[in-house]
Amino acid sequence: MARLIAALMRHADYQQWTDVPSAHQPWPLNAAGEQQALQSVQIMYDTIMRNGWTLVPSIDASRLLRAWQTATLLSDGLARLLQVTLTVESYDALAERSVGSLANLAIAQIEAILHDDPRFSAPPEDWKADSHYCLPLQGAESLMQAGERVAAHVSQTMSALPANDGDRIKVFVGHGAAFRHAAFHLGVLQAGQLRQLSMFHCRPVLIEYFQDGQWRHVEGDWKIRPQNSRFGD
């Protein structure tokens, strides 16, 4: 049976607004991020060649600019090295957790809005990192809900690939927290690991899809989050 591998890659670095919890910020990669994306080309190329995998000729990316830029730089570089034609396809489903109508407000502003609205109680102290907490305003979702959305996209995409067409790898470029919570829904991570781990920029985590819907981690390291570090993805 052919192997089907999903490469989950967090976008490269960008200049995120300070103390703004929304990850739906429209800013491009910074100079360091562009270099990370270019370096990821060699990482993915080496991985493909070492394992003898065939790259699925479309890279799925979040519609957020930093993810699309990362995927485009990766696609262009791999197309050159592998001498193939690659495309980048963008999907809302791969976006990071949405805070809805509170998008791009500072933490203090969000908490003041909740305090002043008689319909709502105060959020938990660590609400940004709480996997299950969902801000009580229109369009918001929890990290778990975002992960479920991403997991569904990855599962549906991988299950649609032919099962007898050789070993293949499919690249998904998105966001750290959504990918981690997707990995939980796919059975790759345990709930207790979600706060302990993050993702390196542009360093793929590879997970293998099986026809019975099961997944397993193949290679690629999760980033260990330092104790008491601020939640930044």
Sequence and secondary structure as in RCSB ss.txt:
>XXXX:A:sequence
MARLIAALMRHADYQQWTDVPSAHQPWPLNAAGEQQALQSVQIMYDTIMRNGWTLVPSIDASRLLRAWQTATLLS
DGLARLLQVTLTVESYDALAERSVGSLANLAIAQIEAILHDDPRFSAPPEDWKADSHYCLPLQGAESLMQAGERV
AAHVSQTMSALPANDGDRIKVFVGHGAAFRHAAFHLGVLQAGQLRQLSMFHCRPVLIEYFQDGQWRHVEGDWKIR
PQNSRFGD
>XXXX:A:secstr
   EEEEEEE   B   TT   S     B HHHHHHHHHHHHHHHHHHHHHT EE SEEEEESSHHHHHHHHHHH
HHHHHHHT   EEEEEGGG    BGGGTT  HHHHHHHHHH TT     TTTTT SS   SSTTB  HHHHHHHH
HHHHHHHHHTS TTS  EEEEEEE HHHHHHHHHHTTSS GGGTTTEE  BT  EEEEE TTS EEEEE   EE 
 TT     
